[in-house]
Amino acid sequence: MSYENIRFEVEGAVATLTFDRPKALNALNPDTLREVLRCLRDARRQSVLRAIVLTGAGDKAFVAGADIAAMSTMSVLEAREMARLGQRVTTAIEDLPMPVIAAVNGFALGGGLEMVMACDLVIASERARFGQPEINLGIIPGFGGTQRLARRVGAPRAREMIYGGEMIDAETAYRWGLVNRVVKPGDLLGEARRLAATLAAKPAVALAQAKHAIQRGLDVDLENGLRLEAEAFAVTFSTDDRREGMEAFLGKRPARFTGR
Ligand code: DAK
């Protein structure tokens, strides 16, 4: 499948999706969002794919937010369409059965940070910067930022970022729990792909169920979360990989997982 604003490369069980509009610091316009959506739908159907890395082209930006030039001329109806598109992308990332790792190479602002927060794990270059600068444009986050940022870093820090519109650096993002690891810029993609390959080798159904239980559990109370977990746990008992994992342990040999 060919794209104009993104690249999608597959190597073994790991795919890399790159936002690729470096002249606009990879800002998201409606066409880019449509391409990402199409690409994720296609990725979902590729059973060999077990992990995805999300990154930005060039050495300056992951995604510098929604495309302000495109946004500046939008009607109310077009803005609603844009919001729905962006929210469908973040939901599509969260609903994928495989883990998605954001490799944040530079600015992750506005809609860019909202994409990052839909990912399962985040690795940041020391040069990465994170922010929700919408307030400076007279708007507020519209792809889930008010909800996901508060869930990730807590309401006080989310308020500070969303009300003030200032950026935080990678080290602060790490301390605040927005980022799993901070690495040297030159190590970023290698590190993200290595982690993706490690996760790709895990039992796929168990990983998908863990993702589902964590993701859905964030939005329910503990009692319902535990119910969700029990259901997800039960699903893993129907798999070949569960049998293989336990037999391998008891037989003192390495497990050979097939994803079934
Ligand atoms: N959109 C369009 N072009 C952008 C851009 C953006 N977000 N960010 C940068 N560019 C372009 C610049 O215009 C410039 O283009 P040329 O002048 O070279 O043609 C080029 O990228 C390089 O940028 P700078 O020259 O500004 O580079 P600097 O290193 O000086 O600064 C910067 C980098 C990232 C600090 C700066 O570019 C910046 O502040 N960019 C804007 C950040 C921002 O405010 N992003 C938008 C956040 S708002 C919605 C739901 C959600 C959203 C929208 C709608 N609906 C509900 C409808 C989301 C909104 C947002 O994301």
Residues whose N, C-alpha, C, O or C-beta is under 5 A from the ligand:
A	BS01	DAK	K23 A24 L25 A27 A64 G65 A66 D67 I68 A69 A79 R80 M82 A83 F107 L109 G110 G111 P133 E134 P141 G142 F143
